[in-house]
């Protein structure tokens, strides 16, 4: 016959594991450098050469 842990103990174990994983990630990862990212909108500068197509603002199609 299997015995199950009470619900409150399982909840405490769950949150302990979640907090341990967050602490491990925080300790092991390097800080985020927000200045290495391209700006979301570069008005008047045209498309960025190193950005993906999803970062470009839509432009109206002009007929000649």
Buried (B, 14 or more C-beta within 10 A) or exposed (E): EEEEEEEEEEEEEEEEEEEEEEEEEEEEEEEEEEEEEEEEEBEEEEEEEEBEEEBEEEEEEEEE
